[in-house]
Structures are given as structure tokens and as C-alpha cells.
Amino acid sequence: MDNLFGELRLGHLRLAPRGARRRTKVTASQAAAEYTGRWGWTVATGDPATGTPGTGATAPTRCPCGSHRCAAPGLHPVPGTASRAATGAEGSVLFPTGRAFDVLDVPEQAGLQALVRLERMGTQIGPVLAPPTGRLQFLVAAGTARRLPDLLYRMGWDDAALDLTCHGEGSYVAAPPTVLGELGPVRWLRRPTRDNAGCPPEARLLLGTLAYACHRSRERTAEPAWMAS
């Protein structure tokens, strides 16, 4: 089922248009079976995304789960709600983070730049999610969220205003082929493999490069137009 989730690449990374039609449409139940049966990951199901979570003037600014940085707003099970799995309805597929892996979440452009550099250096990269929200999500070893402040401190990035967060225990991220309203589907930029699905990389191997890319991206955004051109 590896070829069923579609691709999202950039430039020489073989970017396929987000709106491109996939040859085979994967259902949420098929994807969930793949993740649990092949990779041994825990998955959850949520209600289908009928709106555009987290964007627009009328969109909710905070998920009912209470997290201000929820990566799957309004899509995952919360106390007092019934699971779609109980009814057999197709909805969203979600990864509960903090179990098999945590997820480093960065702006898309910074993440792509870091990914190119890391692969050129021969660094082992785990699976990478590409939600249609202008972000990239790197799967890393579980426990990273708890240790992130210390890791950034040791690398000298603790006092930098970085657009970098980590989803750990108690959080969820949307998994392919979940569709985030009008934005489109979540895709794999780097798919899980036998080598990385059961043993995602330690965050320290990626974090320095990701932090630097986020920092440079923020600097360029803050530059006057005549300097950035």
C-alpha cells in the first residue's frame, strides 16, 4: 500500500501538485489498517473535516482538547465525544503522539531546506508528514516534546524565537489520507520504511538543522523587501 498515499515533493524532491489526482483512493480504514498492521503504530479516528480547521475568520482558534498548538484541531477524539470507529463511518485518521513517536512541527519552507541539508549530510531521516497547512512534521523518538527545552538550550537556541514546536504525549497529528477541509489531504513527504517506522531518529540529529532553518526563515521574513530581493 506504499504507493497509495500520493506524493508531495519540491523541485528536485519531485513535488507533485497537491491537487493532483491519485491513481488509487485510500480510505481511512485502509490507511489505519496499514499503520497498525504493518508499522505497529497506534491510530485513532476522528470526525471528517468538513471545514478548514485553524484558518479563516470564522474558524475556531482553539481545539476542544484545550491545546493551543493542536495539529489536528477538531479532528480527534475528545472527552465526551463518540468515536467514528464505533459506527464504521469514514473520517480522519490520527496519530496519537508520545507513544511510538513525537513530531517536530516547522514551517514548510524551513523544513524543506533543512531536509535537503540533512540528506546531503547523510543524516537518517524518519517519516515526514506534509499537511496542507504550510507546515512539515518530522517523526522523531518519543519523549522529544518533554526534552525539547533542554535540547534547544544545549544547542544554543533556547533564547531564539523559533516557529518550531513538538507534539508529544496527549496530542494528535492528522495522518494521510485525512482531508483538512478545503485545504486538501495530508500527504507523506517521506514515507515510513522498515528501517525507520519502528525506530524514528533521535531529535538531536535533526534539531540543530531544523532550528537554524527556522531562524533563517524568520530573518528573511523580517528583512525589508529591497534587501530580500
VOZADO-77410 format. One line per field, with one value per residue: x, z, y of N, C-alpha, C in turn. Coordinates in nm, 2 decimals. Layout:
npx	c(X, ...)
npz	c(Z, ...)
npy	c(Y, ...)
capx	c(X, ...)
capz	c(Z, ...)
capy	c(Y, ...)
cpx	c(X, ...)
cpz	c(Z, ...)
cpy	c(Y, ...)
***
This chain:
npx	c(0.08, 0.22, 0.23, -0.01, -0.07, -0.01, 0.21, 0.43, 0.65, 0.93, 1.07, 1.37, 1.31, 1.09, 0.82, 0.48, 0.18, -0.05, -0.32, -0.33, -0.46, -0.49, -0.39, -0.51, -0.76, -0.74, -0.90, -1.00, -1.01, -0.86, -0.61, -0.56, -0.55, -0.31, -0.12, -0.14, -0.12, 0.11, 0.32, 0.29, 0.19, -0.01, -0.33, -0.59, -0.94, -1.13, -1.39, -1.50, -1.33, -1.50, -1.48, -1.24, -1.00, -0.85, -0.80, -0.90, -1.16, -1.38, -1.31, -1.24, -1.03, -0.91, -0.87, -1.12, -0.99, -0.83, -0.57, -0.35, -0.18, -0.26, -0.23, -0.42, -0.68, -1.01, -1.04, -0.98, -1.05, -1.22, -1.28, -1.61, -1.70, -1.81, -1.64, -1.58, -1.51, -1.67, -1.91, -1.84, -1.81, -1.64, -1.38, -1.14, -0.79, -0.57, -0.27, -0.18, 0.04, 0.35, 0.37, 0.46, 0.62, 0.72, 0.65, 0.81, 0.74, 0.74, 0.77, 0.68, 0.87, 1.11, 1.14, 1.17, 1.42, 1.58, 1.56, 1.67, 1.94, 2.00, 1.98, 2.18, 2.40, 2.39, 2.23, 2.02, 1.68, 1.36, 1.01, 0.82, 0.57, 0.34, 0.12, -0.15, -0.12, 0.09, 0.30, 0.56, 0.61, 0.81, 0.87, 1.00, 1.19, 1.00, 0.92, 1.06, 0.92, 0.90, 1.17, 1.25, 1.29, 1.53, 1.70, 1.71, 1.83, 2.09, 2.19, 2.20, 1.98, 1.78, 1.70, 1.60, 1.35, 1.18, 0.98, 0.89, 0.78, 0.68, 0.50, 0.38, 0.31, -0.03, -0.12, -0.23, -0.17, -0.28, -0.31, -0.22, -0.49, -0.62, -0.83, -0.81, -1.05, -1.12, -0.86, -0.72, -0.57, -0.37, -0.04, 0.24, 0.57, 0.81, 0.79, 0.70, 0.94, 1.07, 1.31, 1.28, 1.03, 0.98, 1.18, 1.22, 1.43, 1.66, 1.58, 1.79, 1.96, 1.84, 1.75, 1.92, 1.97, 1.71, 1.63, 1.81, 1.73, 1.47, 1.53, 1.67, 1.47, 1.29, 1.44, 1.47, 1.20, 1.16, 1.32, 1.36, 1.18, 1.35, 1.60, 1.55, 1.51)
npz	c(0.00, -0.01, -0.23, -0.24, -0.11, -0.23, -0.34, -0.22, -0.32, -0.36, -0.62, -0.71, -0.53, -0.63, -0.65, -0.64, -0.76, -0.52, -0.57, -0.75, -0.90, -0.73, -0.82, -0.69, -0.46, -0.11, 0.17, 0.50, 0.68, 0.55, 0.55, 0.82, 0.89, 0.76, 0.90, 1.16, 1.12, 0.96, 1.04, 1.32, 1.46, 1.68, 1.62, 1.59, 1.53, 1.39, 1.36, 1.02, 0.84, 0.79, 0.76, 0.75, 0.94, 1.19, 1.02, 0.86, 0.91, 1.05, 1.16, 1.43, 1.69, 1.88, 1.97, 2.09, 2.26, 2.42, 2.37, 2.25, 2.04, 1.89, 1.64, 1.50, 1.49, 1.61, 1.50, 1.64, 1.89, 2.18, 2.53, 2.61, 2.36, 2.09, 1.92, 1.57, 1.48, 1.60, 1.47, 1.22, 1.02, 0.77, 0.85, 0.98, 1.00, 1.27, 1.44, 1.76, 1.94, 2.12, 2.18, 1.99, 1.86, 1.87, 1.73, 1.54, 1.45, 1.19, 0.99, 0.64, 0.43, 0.57, 0.67, 0.44, 0.34, 0.55, 0.53, 0.28, 0.34, 0.55, 0.43, 0.24, 0.41, 0.49, 0.70, 0.88, 0.81, 0.95, 0.89, 0.72, 0.75, 0.54, 0.59, 0.45, 0.53, 0.52, 0.67, 0.79, 0.92, 1.12, 1.21, 1.52, 1.79, 2.06, 2.35, 2.29, 2.30, 2.58, 2.64, 2.48, 2.55, 2.70, 2.51, 2.31, 2.46, 2.51, 2.25, 2.21, 2.12, 2.28, 2.35, 2.12, 1.90, 1.77, 1.52, 1.59, 1.71, 1.92, 1.91, 2.16, 2.42, 2.47, 2.25, 1.91, 1.56, 1.23, 0.99, 0.67, 0.48, 0.55, 0.51, 0.53, 0.54, 0.30, 0.24, 0.16, 0.13, 0.38, 0.33, 0.27, 0.28, 0.32, 0.33, 0.57, 0.64, 0.66, 0.80, 0.94, 1.06, 1.30, 1.46, 1.50, 1.43, 1.67, 1.82, 1.85, 1.63, 1.42, 1.51, 1.54, 1.27, 1.18, 1.36, 1.29, 1.02, 1.06, 1.20, 1.01, 0.82, 0.95, 0.98, 0.71, 0.65, 0.81, 0.69, 0.51, 0.20, -0.01, 0.06, 0.07, -0.19)
npy	c(-0.12, 0.11, 0.29, 0.43, 0.66, 0.90, 1.18, 1.44, 1.66, 1.88, 2.07, 1.94, 1.75, 1.62, 1.72, 1.68, 1.81, 1.94, 1.92, 1.71, 1.42, 1.11, 0.78, 0.56, 0.57, 0.59, 0.46, 0.58, 0.36, 0.17, 0.29, 0.31, 0.04, -0.02, 0.13, 0.03, -0.25, -0.30, -0.12, -0.11, 0.10, 0.30, 0.42, 0.66, 0.75, 1.02, 1.27, 1.34, 1.61, 1.88, 2.15, 2.42, 2.37, 2.58, 2.80, 3.11, 3.35, 3.27, 3.03, 2.80, 2.90, 2.75, 2.42, 2.18, 2.01, 2.16, 2.24, 2.49, 2.46, 2.25, 2.00, 1.88, 2.02, 1.99, 1.74, 1.51, 1.25, 1.36, 1.41, 1.29, 1.27, 1.06, 0.79, 0.77, 0.53, 0.35, 0.35, 0.28, 0.47, 0.66, 0.87, 1.10, 1.00, 0.96, 1.02, 0.94, 1.12, 1.08, 0.82, 0.59, 0.77, 1.11, 1.44, 1.68, 2.00, 2.23, 2.53, 2.50, 2.58, 2.62, 2.36, 2.21, 2.31, 2.24, 1.96, 1.90, 1.97, 1.80, 1.54, 1.56, 1.56, 1.30, 1.22, 1.02, 1.02, 1.02, 0.92, 1.18, 1.41, 1.59, 1.81, 2.01, 2.27, 2.44, 2.36, 2.13, 1.81, 1.62, 1.30, 1.18, 1.04, 0.91, 1.11, 1.34, 1.59, 1.64, 1.68, 1.89, 2.17, 2.16, 2.04, 2.24, 2.44, 2.33, 2.34, 2.60, 2.74, 2.83, 3.09, 3.19, 3.31, 3.08, 2.93, 2.66, 2.37, 2.09, 1.80, 1.59, 1.36, 1.32, 1.47, 1.50, 1.42, 1.48, 1.21, 1.08, 0.94, 1.17, 1.45, 1.79, 1.98, 2.23, 2.27, 2.05, 1.71, 1.54, 1.44, 1.22, 1.32, 1.20, 0.87, 0.61, 0.35, 0.01, 0.05, 0.29, 0.31, 0.17, 0.27, 0.57, 0.86, 1.01, 1.32, 1.51, 1.47, 1.60, 1.84, 2.07, 2.15, 2.19, 2.40, 2.60, 2.65, 2.74, 2.97, 3.12, 3.15, 3.31, 3.54, 3.62, 3.68, 3.90, 4.09, 4.40, 4.46, 4.54, 4.44, 4.16, 4.10)
capx	c(0.00, 0.31, 0.21, -0.14, -0.10, 0.03, 0.34, 0.45, 0.79, 0.96, 1.18, 1.44, 1.25, 0.98, 0.69, 0.35, 0.07, -0.14, -0.45, -0.32, -0.54, -0.41, -0.44, -0.60, -0.81, -0.73, -1.00, -0.94, -1.00, -0.74, -0.49, -0.55, -0.50, -0.17, -0.04, -0.13, -0.07, 0.25, 0.42, 0.27, 0.16, -0.14, -0.40, -0.73, -1.02, -1.20, -1.49, -1.44, -1.30, -1.59, -1.44, -1.10, -0.95, -0.74, -0.78, -1.02, -1.21, -1.48, -1.26, -1.21, -0.89, -0.86, -0.94, -1.19, -0.90, -0.77, -0.43, -0.34, -0.10, -0.31, -0.20, -0.54, -0.79, -1.14, -1.05, -0.95, -1.14, -1.20, -1.37, -1.75, -1.74, -1.80, -1.55, -1.64, -1.49, -1.78, -2.02, -1.79, -1.81, -1.51, -1.35, -1.00, -0.70, -0.49, -0.16, -0.16, 0.19, 0.40, 0.37, 0.56, 0.70, 0.68, 0.65, 0.86, 0.65, 0.81, 0.71, 0.72, 0.99, 1.23, 1.15, 1.23, 1.56, 1.65, 1.55, 1.78, 2.07, 2.02, 2.00, 2.31, 2.49, 2.37, 2.16, 1.90, 1.56, 1.24, 0.90, 0.79, 0.43, 0.32, -0.02, -0.18, -0.13, 0.21, 0.39, 0.61, 0.61, 0.91, 0.86, 1.12, 1.18, 0.91, 0.98, 1.12, 0.85, 0.94, 1.31, 1.28, 1.36, 1.67, 1.78, 1.74, 1.93, 2.22, 2.23, 2.22, 1.87, 1.68, 1.66, 1.56, 1.20, 1.17, 0.85, 0.92, 0.71, 0.69, 0.38, 0.41, 0.20, -0.16, -0.15, -0.26, -0.15, -0.36, -0.23, -0.28, -0.53, -0.71, -0.85, -0.83, -1.14, -1.09, -0.71, -0.67, -0.53, -0.24, 0.04, 0.37, 0.68, 0.90, 0.71, 0.77, 1.00, 1.11, 1.42, 1.26, 0.90, 0.99, 1.29, 1.24, 1.56, 1.66, 1.56, 1.91, 2.02, 1.77, 1.70, 2.01, 1.95, 1.58, 1.63, 1.88, 1.65, 1.36, 1.58, 1.70, 1.34, 1.23, 1.52, 1.43, 1.07, 1.17, 1.40, 1.29, 1.17, 1.47, 1.71, 1.52, 1.50)
capz	c(0.00, 0.00, -0.34, -0.24, -0.03, -0.30, -0.31, -0.22, -0.32, -0.41, -0.71, -0.73, -0.44, -0.70, -0.59, -0.71, -0.72, -0.41, -0.63, -0.85, -0.87, -0.71, -0.90, -0.61, -0.34, 0.01, 0.27, 0.63, 0.74, 0.48, 0.60, 0.96, 0.89, 0.72, 1.00, 1.27, 1.09, 0.90, 1.12, 1.46, 1.52, 1.74, 1.54, 1.64, 1.43, 1.43, 1.26, 0.90, 0.85, 0.69, 0.74, 0.73, 1.08, 1.22, 0.93, 0.82, 1.02, 1.13, 1.21, 1.57, 1.72, 1.98, 1.96, 2.21, 2.35, 2.51, 2.33, 2.16, 1.93, 1.84, 1.50, 1.43, 1.55, 1.58, 1.43, 1.72, 2.00, 2.30, 2.63, 2.59, 2.22, 2.05, 1.81, 1.45, 1.46, 1.66, 1.37, 1.09, 0.93, 0.73, 0.90, 0.98, 1.07, 1.35, 1.52, 1.90, 1.96, 2.25, 2.20, 1.90, 1.82, 1.88, 1.60, 1.53, 1.35, 1.15, 0.86, 0.52, 0.36, 0.65, 0.68, 0.31, 0.33, 0.64, 0.48, 0.18, 0.40, 0.63, 0.34, 0.18, 0.51, 0.51, 0.82, 0.87, 0.83, 0.97, 0.81, 0.73, 0.71, 0.48, 0.59, 0.36, 0.62, 0.52, 0.77, 0.77, 1.05, 1.13, 1.32, 1.59, 1.90, 2.17, 2.46, 2.25, 2.35, 2.72, 2.65, 2.38, 2.60, 2.73, 2.38, 2.25, 2.55, 2.49, 2.12, 2.20, 2.06, 2.38, 2.35, 1.98, 1.88, 1.66, 1.48, 1.59, 1.82, 1.92, 1.96, 2.23, 2.49, 2.48, 2.13, 1.79, 1.43, 1.12, 0.91, 0.54, 0.38, 0.61, 0.43, 0.62, 0.48, 0.17, 0.22, 0.09, 0.21, 0.44, 0.25, 0.31, 0.21, 0.33, 0.38, 0.66, 0.58, 0.76, 0.87, 1.03, 1.12, 1.44, 1.53, 1.45, 1.47, 1.79, 1.77, 1.84, 1.50, 1.32, 1.57, 1.51, 1.13, 1.17, 1.43, 1.20, 0.90, 1.11, 1.24, 0.88, 0.75, 1.02, 0.95, 0.58, 0.66, 0.88, 0.61, 0.42, 0.06, -0.10, 0.10, 0.05, -0.33)
capy	c(0.00, 0.22, 0.39, 0.47, 0.78, 1.02, 1.23, 1.58, 1.69, 2.02, 2.09, 1.81, 1.65, 1.56, 1.77, 1.65, 1.91, 1.89, 1.89, 1.60, 1.31, 0.99, 0.67, 0.48, 0.64, 0.51, 0.50, 0.59, 0.23, 0.10, 0.35, 0.27, -0.10, -0.02, 0.19, -0.06, -0.39, -0.30, -0.04, -0.12, 0.23, 0.33, 0.52, 0.70, 0.80, 1.14, 1.31, 1.40, 1.75, 1.95, 2.29, 2.45, 2.39, 2.67, 2.91, 3.18, 3.44, 3.20, 2.90, 2.81, 2.93, 2.66, 2.29, 2.14, 1.94, 2.26, 2.27, 2.60, 2.42, 2.12, 1.98, 1.82, 2.08, 1.95, 1.61, 1.39, 1.22, 1.44, 1.35, 1.32, 1.25, 0.92, 0.76, 0.74, 0.39, 0.27, 0.34, 0.23, 0.58, 0.71, 1.00, 1.13, 0.91, 1.04, 0.95, 0.99, 1.14, 1.05, 0.67, 0.53, 0.88, 1.25, 1.50, 1.81, 2.07, 2.35, 2.59, 2.41, 2.62, 2.59, 2.22, 2.16, 2.35, 2.15, 1.82, 1.89, 1.97, 1.67, 1.43, 1.58, 1.52, 1.16, 1.20, 0.93, 1.09, 0.93, 0.97, 1.32, 1.44, 1.72, 1.86, 2.12, 2.39, 2.52, 2.30, 1.99, 1.74, 1.52, 1.20, 1.16, 0.95, 0.95, 1.18, 1.46, 1.71, 1.67, 1.72, 1.99, 2.29, 2.13, 2.02, 2.37, 2.51, 2.27, 2.37, 2.74, 2.80, 2.85, 3.23, 3.23, 3.30, 2.99, 2.88, 2.52, 2.31, 1.94, 1.73, 1.47, 1.29, 1.39, 1.54, 1.42, 1.48, 1.41, 1.12, 1.05, 1.03, 1.27, 1.57, 1.91, 2.07, 2.28, 2.28, 1.93, 1.60, 1.53, 1.35, 1.18, 1.38, 1.09, 0.76, 0.52, 0.23, -0.09, 0.09, 0.40, 0.31, 0.12, 0.34, 0.71, 0.92, 1.09, 1.46, 1.58, 1.46, 1.68, 1.96, 2.18, 2.20, 2.25, 2.53, 2.70, 2.68, 2.82, 3.10, 3.19, 3.18, 3.42, 3.66, 3.66, 3.74, 4.03, 4.18, 4.48, 4.40, 4.57, 4.35, 4.03, 4.08)
cpx	c(0.09, 0.28, 0.07, -0.17, -0.06, 0.16, 0.34, 0.59, 0.81, 1.08, 1.24, 1.39, 1.12, 0.85, 0.58, 0.25, -0.02, -0.28, -0.45, -0.40, -0.46, -0.47, -0.54, -0.63, -0.81, -0.83, -0.93, -0.92, -0.88, -0.61, -0.46, -0.49, -0.35, -0.08, -0.03, -0.07, 0.07, 0.35, 0.40, 0.24, 0.02, -0.21, -0.54, -0.81, -1.10, -1.31, -1.43, -1.43, -1.39, -1.56, -1.30, -1.04, -0.84, -0.72, -0.91, -1.08, -1.31, -1.44, -1.23, -1.06, -0.83, -0.94, -1.01, -1.10, -0.83, -0.63, -0.43, -0.26, -0.14, -0.29, -0.32, -0.67, -0.93, -1.16, -1.04, -1.05, -1.11, -1.30, -1.52, -1.79, -1.73, -1.71, -1.63, -1.62, -1.60, -1.90, -1.97, -1.78, -1.66, -1.49, -1.20, -0.92, -0.60, -0.39, -0.16, -0.01, 0.23, 0.41, 0.48, 0.66, 0.64, 0.69, 0.70, 0.79, 0.71, 0.74, 0.76, 0.85, 1.11, 1.25, 1.21, 1.38, 1.64, 1.66, 1.66, 1.91, 2.10, 2.05, 2.13, 2.42, 2.49, 2.30, 2.04, 1.77, 1.44, 1.13, 0.87, 0.65, 0.42, 0.17, -0.04, -0.19, 0.00, 0.31, 0.45, 0.63, 0.70, 0.89, 0.99, 1.09, 1.08, 0.98, 1.05, 1.05, 0.89, 1.08, 1.34, 1.34, 1.50, 1.76, 1.81, 1.84, 2.07, 2.28, 2.24, 2.10, 1.76, 1.62, 1.61, 1.41, 1.18, 1.02, 0.87, 0.86, 0.72, 0.56, 0.41, 0.29, 0.08, -0.20, -0.18, -0.21, -0.23, -0.26, -0.30, -0.37, -0.63, -0.71, -0.89, -0.92, -1.11, -0.94, -0.66, -0.62, -0.39, -0.16, 0.17, 0.47, 0.79, 0.82, 0.78, 0.82, 1.03, 1.22, 1.38, 1.12, 0.90, 1.09, 1.31, 1.37, 1.55, 1.66, 1.69, 1.98, 1.96, 1.75, 1.79, 1.98, 1.81, 1.57, 1.70, 1.80, 1.53, 1.41, 1.61, 1.57, 1.28, 1.31, 1.49, 1.30, 1.07, 1.25, 1.32, 1.28, 1.29, 1.59, 1.68, 1.52, 1.64)
cpz	c(0.00, -0.11, -0.34, -0.18, -0.11, -0.26, -0.30, -0.21, -0.37, -0.50, -0.74, -0.63, -0.50, -0.64, -0.69, -0.67, -0.61, -0.46, -0.73, -0.80, -0.84, -0.78, -0.82, -0.48, -0.22, 0.11, 0.40, 0.69, 0.68, 0.54, 0.74, 0.98, 0.85, 0.83, 1.12, 1.24, 1.04, 0.99, 1.27, 1.53, 1.58, 1.65, 1.61, 1.52, 1.48, 1.33, 1.13, 0.91, 0.74, 0.67, 0.71, 0.87, 1.09, 1.13, 0.91, 0.94, 1.11, 1.19, 1.36, 1.59, 1.82, 1.97, 2.09, 2.31, 2.45, 2.47, 2.23, 2.04, 1.88, 1.69, 1.43, 1.50, 1.51, 1.52, 1.52, 1.83, 2.12, 2.40, 2.60, 2.45, 2.18, 1.93, 1.69, 1.42, 1.50, 1.56, 1.23, 0.99, 0.89, 0.78, 0.88, 1.05, 1.14, 1.42, 1.66, 1.92, 2.10, 2.28, 2.12, 1.86, 1.87, 1.74, 1.61, 1.42, 1.32, 1.02, 0.74, 0.46, 0.44, 0.66, 0.55, 0.30, 0.43, 0.59, 0.37, 0.24, 0.48, 0.54, 0.27, 0.28, 0.54, 0.64, 0.80, 0.90, 0.85, 0.87, 0.83, 0.67, 0.64, 0.48, 0.50, 0.43, 0.61, 0.62, 0.72, 0.91, 1.05, 1.24, 1.38, 1.71, 2.00, 2.28, 2.42, 2.30, 2.49, 2.73, 2.56, 2.44, 2.64, 2.61, 2.31, 2.33, 2.52, 2.35, 2.10, 2.13, 2.16, 2.39, 2.22, 1.97, 1.75, 1.64, 1.47, 1.72, 1.81, 1.98, 2.03, 2.30, 2.50, 2.36, 2.02, 1.67, 1.33, 1.03, 0.77, 0.55, 0.43, 0.53, 0.53, 0.54, 0.34, 0.14, 0.14, 0.18, 0.27, 0.36, 0.32, 0.22, 0.21, 0.40, 0.48, 0.59, 0.69, 0.85, 0.98, 1.11, 1.27, 1.52, 1.47, 1.50, 1.60, 1.74, 1.76, 1.71, 1.40, 1.38, 1.54, 1.37, 1.12, 1.24, 1.35, 1.09, 0.95, 1.14, 1.11, 0.81, 0.82, 0.99, 0.81, 0.57, 0.72, 0.79, 0.53, 0.28, -0.02, -0.07, 0.06, -0.10, -0.39)
cpy	c(0.13, 0.33, 0.45, 0.61, 0.91, 1.08, 1.38, 1.61, 1.83, 2.02, 1.95, 1.71, 1.59, 1.60, 1.74, 1.75, 1.86, 1.85, 1.77, 1.48, 1.18, 0.88, 0.58, 0.56, 0.54, 0.55, 0.51, 0.46, 0.16, 0.16, 0.31, 0.13, -0.11, 0.02, 0.09, -0.20, -0.40, -0.24, -0.05, 0.00, 0.23, 0.44, 0.55, 0.75, 0.92, 1.17, 1.36, 1.55, 1.82, 2.09, 2.31, 2.48, 2.49, 2.78, 2.98, 3.26, 3.37, 3.07, 2.91, 2.83, 2.83, 2.53, 2.26, 2.07, 2.03, 2.30, 2.38, 2.56, 2.28, 2.11, 1.92, 1.88, 2.03, 1.81, 1.49, 1.37, 1.31, 1.39, 1.39, 1.30, 1.10, 0.91, 0.72, 0.59, 0.30, 0.25, 0.29, 0.34, 0.62, 0.85, 1.03, 1.02, 0.99, 0.96, 1.02, 1.00, 1.10, 0.90, 0.61, 0.64, 1.01, 1.32, 1.65, 1.88, 2.21, 2.41, 2.51, 2.45, 2.59, 2.44, 2.16, 2.19, 2.26, 2.01, 1.80, 1.88, 1.84, 1.55, 1.44, 1.54, 1.37, 1.13, 1.11, 1.01, 0.99, 0.98, 1.12, 1.34, 1.58, 1.76, 1.98, 2.25, 2.48, 2.48, 2.17, 1.94, 1.62, 1.43, 1.17, 1.07, 1.00, 1.01, 1.31, 1.59, 1.74, 1.72, 1.84, 2.12, 2.27, 2.11, 2.15, 2.45, 2.46, 2.31, 2.52, 2.81, 2.83, 2.99, 3.28, 3.21, 3.21, 2.94, 2.73, 2.47, 2.16, 1.89, 1.60, 1.41, 1.38, 1.47, 1.44, 1.49, 1.41, 1.33, 1.11, 0.93, 1.14, 1.40, 1.69, 2.01, 2.11, 2.29, 2.16, 1.82, 1.61, 1.42, 1.32, 1.25, 1.27, 0.98, 0.68, 0.40, 0.13, -0.04, 0.20, 0.40, 0.27, 0.19, 0.48, 0.77, 1.00, 1.24, 1.54, 1.58, 1.55, 1.83, 2.08, 2.24, 2.26, 2.39, 2.64, 2.75, 2.77, 2.96, 3.18, 3.23, 3.30, 3.55, 3.71, 3.73, 3.88, 4.13, 4.27, 4.42, 4.42, 4.48, 4.21, 3.99, 4.05)
***
